[in-house]
Amino acid sequence: MKTVVIATSDTIVGKAQPLSADELACACGVEVQWIAQLVSVGIVEATGAQPEDWRFHSEDLRRAREARQLERDFDASLDAVALILDLSQEVRQLRAQLQRTNRYPV
């Protein structure tokens, strides 16, 4: 009989305690340089002037994790990942708008 181990890792980001670049990298299982690339292509938005001062919020964590999964699963470039994430967000917003006007089934 096989033993299956399922490990989960949740990172909670509050408004009062945003993540540093190091913490975001750790939460995504990547190097800080990858986070800098996300910032440069606009996938996440850093607050702070210098990389060591950067702070990230829960939306940035969600987008970074989605970016990592798209990059890994589809071998997508970060430019392509940025486009996919933006289009996915737009589709979600449009569906929500249609639901509010009762023109799109749940």
C-alpha positions in Angstrom: 0.0 0.0 0.0 1.4 3.4 -1.0 1.5 6.3 1.4 0.5 9.6 0.0 1.7 12.8 1.8 0.0 16.1 0.9 1.7 19.2 2.1 0.1 22.6 1.9 1.6 26.0 2.5 -0.5 29.0 3.1 0.9 32.5 3.3 -1.3 35.2 4.7 -0.5 38.8 3.8 -2.1 41.6 5.7 -2.2 45.2 4.8 -0.2 46.0 7.9 2.5 43.5 7.1 3.2 43.1 3.4 5.8 40.7 2.1 9.4 41.7 1.3 10.9 40.5 -2.0 12.7 37.7 -0.1 9.5 36.6 1.6 7.6 36.6 -1.7 10.4 34.6 -3.4 10.3 32.1 -0.5 6.5 31.8 -0.7 6.8 31.0 -4.5 9.8 28.7 -4.2 12.0 30.9 -6.4 15.0 33.3 -6.2 14.6 37.0 -5.6 15.9 37.7 -9.1 12.8 36.0 -10.5 10.7 38.4 -8.4 12.6 41.3 -9.9 11.7 40.0 -13.4 8.0 39.9 -12.4 8.3 43.5 -11.4 10.0 44.5 -14.6 7.3 42.9 -16.8 4.5 44.2 -14.7 3.1 41.0 -13.3 3.4 42.3 -9.7 3.7 45.8 -8.4 6.3 46.6 -5.8 6.0 49.5 -3.4 9.3 51.0 -2.4 12.1 52.7 -4.2 14.8 50.0 -4.1 14.5 46.2 -4.4 15.5 45.8 -0.7 12.6 48.2 0.2 10.0 46.5 -2.0 6.8 45.3 -0.4 4.1 43.1 -1.9 0.5 42.5 -1.0 -1.8 39.5 -1.3 -2.8 40.2 -4.9 0.9 40.2 -5.8 1.4 36.8 -4.0 -1.6 35.4 -5.9 -0.3 36.7 -9.3 3.3 35.5 -8.6 2.1 32.0 -7.8 -0.1 31.9 -10.9 2.9 33.2 -12.9 5.1 30.5 -11.6 2.6 27.8 -12.4 2.0 29.1 -15.9 5.8 29.3 -16.5 6.4 25.8 -15.2 3.4 24.1 -16.7 3.5 25.6 -20.2 7.2 26.7 -20.4 5.8 30.2 -21.0 8.0 33.3 -21.1 7.2 36.0 -18.5 6.0 38.3 -21.2 3.4 35.6 -22.2 2.6 35.0 -18.6 1.9 38.7 -18.0 -0.5 38.7 -21.0 -2.3 35.5 -19.9 -2.8 36.9 -16.4 -4.1 40.2 -17.6 -6.5 38.6 -20.1 -7.7 36.1 -17.4 -8.4 39.0 -15.0 -10.3 40.8 -17.7 -12.4 37.8 -18.5 -13.2 37.4 -14.7 -14.2 41.1 -14.5 -16.4 40.8 -17.7 -18.1 37.7 -16.4 -18.8 39.4 -13.1 -20.3 42.4 -14.9 -22.5 40.1 -17.0 -23.6 38.2 -13.9 -24.6 41.5 -12.2 -26.8 42.3 -15.2 -28.3 38.8 -15.3 -26.9 38.1 -18.8 -24.5 35.3 -17.9 -25.5 32.1 -16.1 -23.6 31.2 -12.9 
